[in-house]
Amino acid sequence: MEVYQGKSVFGGIAIGRISVHKKDEQQVKRVKIEDPEQEIERYRQAKQTAMEQLQRLYQKALKEVGEANAAIFEIHRMMLEDDDYNESVENIIRMQQVNAEYAVASTGDNFAQMFASMEDDYMRARSADVKDISERVLSVLGGRTAGVVASKEPVIIVADDLAPSETVQLNKDLVLSFVTVHGSVNSHTAILARTMSIPALIGTDIPLSEAIDGKLGIVDGRCGCIYVDPDEETLSKMQQLKQEEQEKKELLKTLKGRENVTIDGKKIMLYANIGNSKDLAAVLQNDAGGIGLFRSEFIYLERETFPTEEEQFQIYRTVAETMAGKPVIIRTLDIGADKKCDYFEMEPEENPAMGCRAIRICLTRPEIFKTQLRALFRASAFGNISIMYPMIISVDEVHRIKEIVAEVKQELTEQGVACGEPKQGIMIETPAAVMMSEELAKEVDFFSIGTNDLTQYTLAIDRQNPKLDAFYDPHHPAVLRMIQMVVDNAHKAGIWAGICGELGADQTLTRRFLAMGVDELSMSPGSILPVRKIILETDVTKERENNNLC
């Protein structure tokens, strides 16, 4: 038996055969050609095919791991369109009269080396991306399929690292666990593992050799280790622990139908985050009290043209009716340059996270905003719908939203169209919104704290950068103080405040949030029952004393 240590990105135990994944090295030969222009055209066609592949991967990733994590494919598309990259390839073909494969490989190596030598961490990380897009083009030129991990039975996948394109193309029913030598806690592979609720390790010291391929393995996500060819005692122990885990899951099911009330009588709203109507089954199955975040941008991202008012109305109505009077909070479109729809015709941005996105699009292109608002107000006549506006930074923005809302309501009234009176809230996901929360609270019906962006903006850290994992701390006191400030200012104005970011499902913080006075927690459906268990076992008064929050 061999034991290898790594860093856990999702707990649990997986037992199964190991499948070692090694990328095929693409051997590129330098071939003299007679017609450079013909070879350049061959390259351009291969590049177009690669672009189409990346677009398909982007759409697939949107459905499986969300828009933020699908953005890597948009980055790859932008890099493949880069003038410097393309000019380098075409110049090598013309000047040296060589084949496209050699020109692509040379350009990829040169650009990767250039990025790797830069001082900026973000730019250094682009070195791997350049290699990835170059490998993709080479695969197209050679008539090969890029980046597919194949398996006929459920396996533990062991690899140096897995590219986003590889993880997206996997048959999820055949993956028991991910174990990689490299990667970060915020890598695509790690996020996919958490989404699939399967154990996963990164930074593992396991050898990628044929000697372990096909052997029985045990991944223990609790301690971050993998056992290869375990002895009988270890196997028996792990099988027992896995059985106990399953029993705990079954026990959680007994919590269905219970109110989310603490020992000392504090009630809390426990809602689910969803991306589309397909997630409703999981919401109902896990007994969520409502939907705290409906990411409406999926309606836009899954289409090739703007969704009509009627199309949106039917979706919102279906969700509202299915939830049968339970709250449904729908976030208006949160699209930006990193979550690009071609038909929006948005210009590329150097820093899309801080660019034209979300409410900034809605306020600068009110015709798009009005169409969505009309659909939302119409659907609100069929259920308990609330509207939530993302990326707010000022009271002035809220006033401008209210003006447009008033116009929409007047139009619907004049046309004799039935509509409800949905409550309207905002997301608190920028430090500016936190600092203005006392004033903002007087303008809206509720707050929902988006902790993912709030953490990123507060700490000035790109959470996708693996070199910054040691510094990225969503439990940072600054983040927690901001949450407390928002909750206090909400309550001062008589409105409720919730959390809909990743921290909402962080069970290590549940009791702390209760002590802080957080009114609502919204999370992936699968986290509802475990968090409910904690709520039922918590005495808020004691927690406040323990955290000096009295």
C-alpha positions as CSV (number, residue, x, y, z in Angstrom):
1,M,0.0,0.0,0.0
2,E,1.2,3.5,-0.9
3,V,-0.2,6.7,0.6
4,Y,0.1,10.1,-1.1
5,Q,-0.7,13.4,0.4
6,G,-2.5,16.4,-1.3
7,K,-4.8,19.3,-0.5
8,S,-8.5,18.5,-0.2
9,V,-10.9,20.7,-2.2
10,F,-14.0,18.6,-1.3
11,G,-14.5,16.0,1.4
12,G,-15.9,12.6,1.4
13,I,-14.6,9.1,0.5
14,A,-14.3,7.5,-2.9
15,I,-13.3,3.9,-3.6
16,G,-12.6,2.6,-7.1
17,R,-10.0,1.9,-9.8
18,I,-7.5,4.5,-10.7
19,S,-7.3,5.9,-14.2
20,V,-4.1,7.8,-14.9
21,H,-4.6,10.5,-17.5
22,K,-1.6,11.6,-19.5
23,K,-1.8,14.2,-22.3
24,D,-0.5,13.0,-25.6
25,E,2.6,14.9,-26.6
26,Q,2.0,16.4,-30.0
27,Q,5.2,15.9,-32.1
28,V,5.6,18.8,-34.5
29,K,7.9,18.6,-37.5
30,R,9.2,21.5,-39.5
31,V,8.1,21.0,-43.1
32,K,9.0,23.2,-46.0
33,I,6.0,24.3,-48.0
34,E,5.6,25.7,-51.5
35,D,2.5,28.0,-51.1
36,P,2.6,30.1,-47.9
37,E,-0.7,31.8,-48.6
38,Q,-2.5,28.4,-48.9
39,E,-0.9,27.3,-45.6
40,I,-2.0,30.5,-43.9
41,E,-5.6,29.8,-45.1
42,R,-5.3,26.3,-43.6
43,Y,-4.2,27.9,-40.3
44,R,-7.1,30.3,-40.4
45,Q,-9.6,27.5,-41.0
46,A,-8.2,25.5,-38.1
47,K,-8.3,28.6,-35.9
48,Q,-12.0,29.1,-36.7
49,T,-12.7,25.5,-35.9
50,A,-10.9,25.9,-32.5
51,M,-13.0,29.0,-31.9
52,E,-16.2,27.1,-32.5
53,Q,-15.0,24.3,-30.1
54,L,-14.4,26.9,-27.4
55,Q,-17.8,28.4,-27.9
56,R,-19.4,25.0,-27.4
57,L,-17.3,24.3,-24.3
58,Y,-18.4,27.7,-22.9
59,Q,-22.1,26.9,-23.4
60,K,-21.6,23.5,-21.8
61,A,-19.7,24.9,-18.9
62,L,-22.4,27.5,-18.3
63,K,-24.9,24.8,-17.6
64,E,-22.6,22.7,-15.4
65,V,-20.4,25.0,-13.4
66,G,-21.9,28.5,-13.9
67,E,-20.9,31.6,-15.8
68,A,-18.0,32.8,-13.7
69,N,-16.2,29.4,-14.1
70,A,-17.0,29.2,-17.8
71,A,-15.3,32.4,-18.4
72,I,-11.9,30.6,-19.0
73,F,-13.2,29.6,-22.5
74,E,-14.0,33.2,-23.3
75,I,-10.5,34.1,-22.3
76,H,-9.1,31.4,-24.6
77,R,-11.3,32.7,-27.5
78,M,-10.0,36.2,-26.9
79,M,-6.4,35.0,-26.8
80,L,-6.9,33.1,-30.1
81,E,-8.1,36.3,-31.7
82,D,-5.1,38.3,-30.5
83,D,-3.5,40.2,-33.3
84,D,0.1,39.7,-32.0
85,Y,-0.4,35.9,-31.8
86,N,-2.0,35.6,-35.2
87,E,0.6,37.9,-36.9
88,S,3.4,35.8,-35.4
89,V,2.0,32.6,-36.8
90,E,1.4,34.0,-40.2
91,N,4.7,35.7,-40.3
92,I,6.6,32.5,-39.5
93,I,4.7,30.7,-42.3
94,R,5.5,33.5,-44.9
95,M,9.1,34.3,-43.9
96,Q,10.3,30.7,-43.3
97,Q,8.0,29.0,-45.7
98,V,7.1,26.3,-43.2
99,N,3.9,24.3,-42.2
100,A,1.2,25.8,-40.0
101,E,1.9,23.2,-37.3
102,Y,5.5,24.4,-36.8
103,A,4.4,28.1,-36.9
104,V,1.7,27.5,-34.2
105,A,4.0,25.5,-32.0
106,S,6.8,28.1,-32.3
107,T,4.5,30.9,-31.5
108,G,2.9,29.1,-28.6
109,D,6.3,28.4,-27.1
110,N,7.5,31.9,-27.6
111,F,4.4,33.5,-26.1
112,A,4.3,31.1,-23.2
113,Q,7.9,31.8,-22.4
114,M,7.2,35.6,-22.6
115,F,4.2,35.4,-20.2
116,A,6.1,33.1,-17.8
117,S,8.9,35.6,-17.5
118,M,6.6,38.5,-16.5
119,E,6.5,39.8,-12.9
120,D,2.7,40.0,-12.7
121,D,1.2,36.8,-11.3
122,Y,-1.9,37.1,-13.5
123,M,0.1,37.5,-16.7
124,R,2.4,34.6,-15.7
125,A,-0.7,32.4,-15.3
126,R,-1.6,33.2,-19.0
127,S,1.4,31.1,-20.0
128,A,-0.6,27.9,-19.5
129,D,-3.5,29.4,-21.4
130,V,-1.3,30.1,-24.5
131,K,-0.1,26.6,-24.4
132,D,-3.6,25.3,-24.2
133,I,-4.9,27.3,-27.2
134,S,-1.9,26.3,-29.2
135,E,-2.4,22.6,-28.4
136,R,-6.0,23.0,-29.5
137,V,-5.1,24.5,-32.9
138,L,-2.5,21.8,-33.4
139,S,-5.1,19.1,-32.6
140,V,-7.4,20.6,-35.2
141,L,-4.6,20.8,-37.8
142,G,-3.7,17.2,-37.1
143,G,-7.3,16.0,-37.1
144,R,-7.2,14.9,-33.5
145,T,-9.8,15.4,-30.7
146,A,-8.5,17.7,-28.0
147,G,-8.6,17.0,-24.3
148,V,-11.0,14.1,-23.8
149,V,-10.6,11.8,-20.8
150,A,-12.3,8.5,-21.6
151,S,-13.4,5.7,-19.3
152,K,-15.9,2.8,-19.4
153,E,-16.4,2.4,-15.7
154,P,-16.6,4.8,-12.7
155,V,-13.0,5.7,-11.8
156,I,-10.7,7.9,-9.8
157,I,-9.0,10.2,-12.3
158,V,-5.4,10.9,-11.5
159,A,-3.7,13.6,-13.7
160,D,-1.0,16.2,-13.6
161,D,-3.8,18.7,-14.0
162,L,-7.0,18.9,-16.0
163,A,-7.8,21.6,-18.5
164,P,-11.2,23.1,-18.3
165,S,-12.0,21.6,-21.7
166,E,-11.2,18.2,-20.3
167,T,-13.3,18.4,-17.2
168,V,-16.3,19.8,-19.2
169,Q,-16.2,16.9,-21.6
170,L,-16.1,14.2,-19.0
171,N,-19.0,11.8,-18.5
172,K,-19.8,12.9,-14.9
173,D,-21.5,9.5,-14.1
174,L,-18.1,7.8,-14.6
175,V,-16.0,10.0,-12.2
176,L,-15.6,9.0,-8.6
177,S,-13.0,11.5,-7.7
178,F,-10.3,13.9,-9.1
179,V,-6.7,13.7,-8.0
180,T,-4.2,16.1,-9.6
181,V,-0.5,16.9,-9.0
182,H,-1.1,20.6,-9.7
183,G,-4.1,23.0,-9.7
184,S,-5.6,25.3,-7.2
185,V,-8.6,25.3,-4.8
186,N,-10.4,27.6,-7.2
187,S,-9.4,25.8,-10.4
188,H,-12.1,24.5,-12.8
189,T,-11.5,21.0,-11.7
190,A,-11.9,21.9,-8.0
191,I,-15.1,23.8,-8.7
192,L,-16.5,20.9,-10.8
193,A,-15.8,18.5,-8.0
194,R,-17.7,20.7,-5.5
195,T,-20.6,21.0,-7.9
196,M,-20.7,17.2,-8.3
197,S,-20.2,16.7,-4.6
198,I,-17.3,14.2,-5.1
199,P,-14.0,14.0,-3.2
200,A,-11.1,15.8,-4.9
201,L,-7.4,16.5,-4.1
202,I,-4.9,18.9,-5.7
203,G,-1.2,19.4,-5.2
204,T,-0.8,15.6,-4.7
205,D,2.6,14.0,-4.7
206,I,1.4,10.9,-6.6
207,P,3.5,9.6,-9.5
208,L,1.8,9.5,-12.9
209,S,3.0,6.1,-13.9
210,E,1.4,3.0,-15.4
211,A,2.3,1.2,-12.2
212,I,-0.7,2.7,-10.5
213,D,-3.1,2.7,-13.5
214,G,-5.9,0.3,-12.9
215,K,-5.1,-0.3,-9.3
216,L,-7.7,0.0,-6.5
217,G,-7.6,3.5,-4.9
218,I,-9.2,5.2,-2.0
219,V,-9.5,9.0,-1.9
220,D,-10.1,10.4,1.6
221,G,-11.2,14.0,1.1
222,R,-11.2,14.5,4.9
223,C,-7.5,14.3,5.4
224,G,-6.4,15.0,1.8
225,C,-4.8,11.7,1.0
226,I,-5.1,8.9,-1.6
227,Y,-4.3,5.2,-0.8
228,V,-3.1,3.1,-3.7
229,D,-3.5,-0.7,-3.5
230,P,-4.8,-0.5,0.1
231,D,-4.4,-3.3,2.5
232,E,-7.5,-5.2,3.8
233,E,-7.5,-3.3,7.1
234,T,-7.5,0.1,5.4
235,L,-10.1,-0.9,2.8
236,S,-12.4,-2.3,5.4
237,K,-12.0,0.9,7.6
238,M,-12.7,3.2,4.6
239,Q,-15.7,1.1,3.5
240,Q,-17.1,1.5,7.0
241,L,-16.5,5.3,7.0
242,K,-18.1,5.6,3.6
243,Q,-21.1,3.7,4.9
244,E,-21.4,6.0,7.9
245,E,-21.3,9.0,5.5
246,Q,-24.2,7.6,3.6
247,E,-26.1,7.0,6.8
248,K,-25.6,10.6,7.8
249,K,-27.0,11.7,4.4
250,E,-30.0,9.5,5.0
251,L,-30.4,11.0,8.5
252,L,-30.5,14.5,7.1
253,K,-33.6,13.5,5.1
254,T,-35.4,13.3,8.4
255,L,-35.0,17.0,8.7
256,K,-37.4,17.6,5.8
257,G,-40.5,19.6,6.8
258,R,-38.8,21.0,9.9
259,E,-38.8,24.8,10.5
260,N,-35.5,26.6,10.5
261,V,-35.6,27.7,14.1
262,T,-32.8,27.8,16.6
263,I,-32.9,26.4,20.2
264,D,-33.8,29.9,21.5
265,G,-36.4,30.6,18.9
266,K,-34.6,32.5,16.2
267,K,-36.1,31.9,12.7
268,I,-34.0,32.0,9.6
269,M,-35.0,31.8,5.9
270,L,-33.2,29.0,4.1
271,Y,-33.4,29.3,0.4
272,A,-31.7,27.8,-2.7
273,N,-29.6,29.2,-5.6
274,I,-30.6,28.1,-9.1
275,G,-29.5,28.8,-12.7
276,N,-32.6,27.7,-14.5
277,S,-36.0,26.0,-14.2
278,K,-34.3,22.6,-14.5
279,D,-32.9,23.0,-10.9
280,L,-36.4,23.2,-9.4
281,A,-36.6,19.5,-8.8
282,A,-33.5,19.7,-6.5
283,V,-35.0,22.7,-4.8
284,L,-38.1,20.9,-3.9
285,Q,-36.3,17.6,-3.1
286,N,-34.1,19.4,-0.5
287,D,-37.0,21.2,1.1
288,A,-35.8,24.8,0.4
289,G,-38.0,27.5,1.8
290,G,-37.8,29.4,-1.4
291,I,-35.3,30.6,-4.1
292,G,-32.9,33.2,-2.8
293,L,-31.1,33.6,-6.2
294,F,-32.4,32.9,-9.6
295,R,-29.5,33.7,-12.0
296,S,-31.6,35.0,-14.9
297,E,-28.5,35.6,-17.1
298,F,-28.7,31.9,-18.1
299,I,-31.8,32.8,-20.1
300,Y,-29.6,35.1,-22.2
301,L,-26.4,33.0,-22.2
302,E,-28.1,29.9,-23.5
303,R,-29.5,31.7,-26.6
304,E,-28.1,33.2,-29.8
305,T,-30.4,36.2,-29.8
306,F,-32.1,38.3,-27.2
307,P,-34.9,36.4,-25.4
308,T,-38.2,38.0,-25.9
309,E,-40.4,39.3,-23.2
310,E,-42.8,36.4,-23.7
311,E,-40.0,33.8,-23.5
312,Q,-38.8,35.3,-20.2
313,F,-42.3,35.7,-18.8
314,Q,-43.1,32.0,-19.4
315,I,-39.9,30.9,-17.6
316,Y,-40.4,33.2,-14.6
317,R,-44.1,32.2,-14.4
318,T,-43.2,28.5,-14.4
319,V,-40.7,29.0,-11.6
320,A,-43.2,31.1,-9.5
321,E,-46.1,28.6,-10.0
322,T,-43.9,25.6,-9.2
323,M,-42.7,27.2,-6.0
324,A,-46.4,27.5,-5.0
325,G,-46.3,30.8,-3.1
326,K,-42.8,30.4,-1.7
327,P,-40.5,33.4,-2.3
328,V,-38.6,33.5,-5.6
329,I,-35.9,36.1,-5.8
330,I,-34.9,36.7,-9.4
331,R,-31.6,38.6,-10.1
332,T,-31.7,40.8,-13.2
333,L,-29.2,39.9,-15.8
334,D,-25.6,39.8,-14.6
335,I,-23.8,39.7,-17.9
336,G,-20.4,41.3,-18.5
337,A,-17.5,41.0,-20.8
338,D,-16.4,37.8,-19.0
339,K,-19.8,36.3,-19.6
340,K,-20.2,37.4,-23.1
341,C,-23.2,37.0,-25.4
342,D,-22.1,37.7,-29.0
343,Y,-25.4,39.3,-29.8
344,F,-24.9,41.9,-27.0
345,E,-22.0,43.2,-29.2
346,M,-19.9,44.2,-26.2
347,E,-16.3,45.3,-26.6
348,P,-13.5,43.3,-25.0
349,E,-12.3,44.7,-21.7
350,E,-8.9,44.4,-20.0
351,N,-10.5,44.0,-16.6
352,P,-14.0,42.6,-17.1
353,A,-14.7,42.0,-13.4
354,M,-14.7,45.8,-13.0
355,G,-16.1,46.6,-16.4
356,C,-19.5,47.1,-18.1
357,R,-21.5,44.3,-16.4
358,A,-24.8,43.7,-14.6
359,I,-26.8,46.8,-13.7
360,R,-24.3,49.0,-15.7
361,I,-25.5,47.3,-18.9
362,C,-29.2,47.7,-17.8
363,L,-28.8,51.4,-17.1
364,T,-26.9,52.2,-20.3
365,R,-29.1,50.0,-22.5
366,P,-32.6,50.5,-20.9
367,E,-34.4,48.8,-23.8
368,I,-32.9,45.4,-22.7
369,F,-33.7,46.2,-19.0
370,K,-37.3,47.2,-19.7
371,T,-38.0,43.9,-21.6
372,Q,-36.8,41.9,-18.6
373,L,-38.7,44.1,-16.1
374,R,-41.9,43.8,-18.1
375,A,-41.6,40.0,-18.0
376,L,-40.8,40.0,-14.3
377,F,-43.7,42.2,-13.3
378,R,-46.1,40.2,-15.4
379,A,-44.9,36.9,-13.9
380,S,-45.2,38.4,-10.4
381,A,-49.0,38.1,-10.8
382,F,-48.6,34.3,-10.7
383,G,-46.5,33.9,-7.6
384,N,-44.3,35.4,-4.9
385,I,-41.6,37.0,-7.0
386,S,-39.0,39.5,-5.8
387,I,-36.6,41.4,-8.0
388,M,-32.9,41.8,-7.1
389,Y,-30.4,44.2,-8.8
390,P,-26.7,43.2,-8.9
391,M,-23.5,45.3,-8.7
392,I,-25.0,48.3,-7.1
393,I,-22.6,51.0,-5.9
394,S,-24.7,54.1,-5.2
395,V,-28.1,55.5,-4.2
396,D,-28.2,57.3,-7.5
397,E,-28.3,53.9,-9.4
398,V,-31.3,52.8,-7.3
399,H,-33.1,56.0,-8.1
400,R,-32.5,55.5,-11.8
401,I,-33.7,51.9,-11.5
402,K,-36.9,53.2,-9.8
403,E,-37.5,55.6,-12.6
404,I,-37.3,52.8,-15.2
405,V,-39.5,50.5,-13.1
406,A,-42.1,53.3,-12.8
407,E,-42.2,53.6,-16.6
408,V,-42.6,49.9,-17.0
409,K,-45.4,49.7,-14.5
410,Q,-47.2,52.6,-16.1
411,E,-46.9,51.0,-19.6
412,L,-48.3,47.7,-18.3
413,T,-51.2,49.5,-16.5
414,E,-52.1,51.5,-19.6
415,Q,-52.1,48.3,-21.7
416,G,-54.3,46.5,-19.2
417,V,-51.7,43.9,-18.4
418,A,-52.0,42.1,-15.1
419,C,-49.0,42.4,-12.8
420,G,-48.1,42.1,-9.2
421,E,-46.1,44.3,-6.7
422,P,-42.8,42.4,-6.4
423,K,-40.5,43.4,-3.6
424,Q,-37.2,44.9,-4.8
425,G,-33.8,44.5,-3.3
426,I,-30.2,44.8,-4.2
427,M,-27.1,42.7,-4.0
428,I,-24.3,43.9,-1.7
429,E,-21.2,42.7,-3.5
430,T,-18.9,45.8,-3.6
431,P,-17.2,47.6,-0.8
432,A,-18.9,50.8,-2.0
433,A,-22.4,49.2,-1.4
434,V,-21.3,48.1,2.1
435,M,-20.2,51.6,3.0
436,M,-23.4,53.1,1.6
437,S,-25.6,50.4,3.1
438,E,-27.2,52.7,5.6
439,E,-28.5,55.0,2.8
440,L,-29.2,52.2,0.5
441,A,-31.4,50.4,3.1
442,K,-33.8,53.2,3.0
443,E,-34.4,52.7,-0.7
444,V,-35.1,48.9,-1.0
445,D,-37.0,46.0,0.5
446,F,-34.0,43.7,1.3
447,F,-30.3,43.1,0.9
448,S,-28.6,40.0,-0.3
449,I,-24.8,39.8,0.2
450,G,-22.9,38.3,-2.7
451,T,-19.8,37.1,-0.8
452,N,-17.9,35.8,-3.8
453,D,-17.3,39.2,-5.4
454,L,-17.3,41.0,-2.1
455,T,-14.4,38.9,-0.9
456,Q,-12.6,39.3,-4.2
457,Y,-13.0,43.1,-4.3
458,T,-12.3,43.6,-0.6
459,L,-9.1,41.6,-0.6
460,A,-8.0,42.8,-4.1
461,I,-7.3,39.1,-5.0
462,D,-8.1,37.2,-8.2
463,R,-9.7,34.1,-6.7
464,Q,-8.9,32.2,-9.9
465,N,-5.1,32.7,-9.4
466,P,-3.6,29.5,-7.7
467,K,-0.6,31.4,-6.5
468,L,-2.8,33.5,-4.3
469,D,-4.6,30.6,-2.6
470,A,-2.7,31.3,0.6
471,F,-3.9,34.9,0.6
472,Y,-7.5,34.4,-0.5
473,D,-9.5,34.1,2.7
474,P,-13.3,34.5,2.6
475,H,-13.2,34.3,6.4
476,H,-11.0,37.4,6.5
477,P,-12.1,39.7,9.4
478,A,-12.6,42.6,6.9
479,V,-15.2,40.5,5.0
480,L,-17.0,39.4,8.2
481,R,-17.0,43.0,9.5
482,M,-18.5,44.2,6.2
483,I,-21.3,41.5,6.5
484,Q,-22.0,42.7,10.1
485,M,-22.2,46.3,9.0
486,V,-24.7,45.5,6.2
487,V,-26.9,43.4,8.5
488,D,-26.9,46.1,11.2
489,N,-27.8,48.9,8.7
490,A,-30.5,46.7,7.1
491,H,-32.1,46.1,10.5
492,K,-31.9,49.8,11.4
493,A,-34.0,50.5,8.3
494,G,-36.4,47.7,9.1
495,I,-35.5,45.4,6.2
496,W,-33.9,41.9,6.1
497,A,-30.4,41.0,5.0
498,G,-29.3,37.6,3.6
499,I,-26.3,35.9,2.0
500,C,-26.4,34.3,-1.4
501,G,-22.7,33.8,-2.1
502,E,-20.6,30.7,-1.4
503,L,-20.3,31.6,2.3
504,G,-24.0,31.0,2.7
505,A,-23.3,27.2,2.5
506,D,-20.1,27.4,4.6
507,Q,-21.1,25.3,7.7
508,T,-18.1,26.6,9.7
509,L,-19.7,30.1,9.6
510,T,-23.4,29.2,10.0
511,R,-23.5,29.8,13.8
512,R,-21.5,33.0,13.3
513,F,-24.0,34.3,10.8
514,L,-26.8,33.5,13.2
515,A,-25.1,35.4,15.9
516,M,-24.6,38.3,13.5
517,G,-28.3,38.5,12.9
518,V,-28.3,37.3,9.3
519,D,-31.9,36.7,8.3
520,E,-31.5,34.5,5.2
521,L,-29.0,32.1,3.8
522,S,-29.2,31.0,0.1
523,M,-27.1,28.1,-1.2
524,S,-27.0,25.2,-3.6
525,P,-29.9,22.9,-2.9
526,G,-27.7,20.1,-1.6
527,S,-26.5,22.2,1.3
528,I,-30.0,23.0,2.6
529,L,-30.4,20.1,5.0
530,P,-26.9,20.1,6.5
531,V,-27.2,23.8,7.3
532,R,-30.7,23.2,8.7
533,K,-29.3,20.7,11.1
534,I,-26.8,23.3,12.4
535,I,-29.6,25.9,12.8
536,L,-31.7,23.5,14.9
537,E,-28.8,22.8,17.2
538,T,-27.7,26.4,17.7
539,D,-28.4,28.7,20.6
540,V,-28.0,32.2,19.1
541,T,-27.7,33.9,22.5
542,K,-24.8,31.7,23.5
543,E,-23.2,32.2,20.1
544,R,-23.3,35.9,20.4
545,E,-21.7,35.7,23.8
546,N,-19.0,33.4,22.4
547,N,-18.3,35.8,19.5
548,N,-18.6,38.9,21.6
549,L,-21.5,40.1,19.5
550,C,-23.8,41.0,22.3
